[in-house]
Amino acid sequence: MPKPYPREFRDDVVRVARARESGVTLAQIARDFGVHEMTLTKWLRQAAVDDGERPGTSTSESAELREANRRIRLLEQENEVLRRATA
């Protein structure tokens, strides 16, 4: 899996794409920054969700869900160890 782009880089690319002049395509901006056009499209879509312009799960909510799921898995494992120890 390729290494993810830094948050600052993604924010800069999205800012440039949003402020583009008429006639400048997303493909041109993506090419200039060395990312795939679909990657830029996904970044723009996620930025719209994060800004509240579109419905969906924001980046912060997604991170909270990942952390909660990780914690649940850990607690389930600990519970299973305790259950086996008492049996």
PyMOL commands that set and color helices and strands:
alter all, ss='L'
color gray80, all
select helices_A, chain A and resi 7-18+26-33+37-50+59-86
alter helices_A, ss='H'
color red, helices_A
deselect
rebuild
show_as cartoon
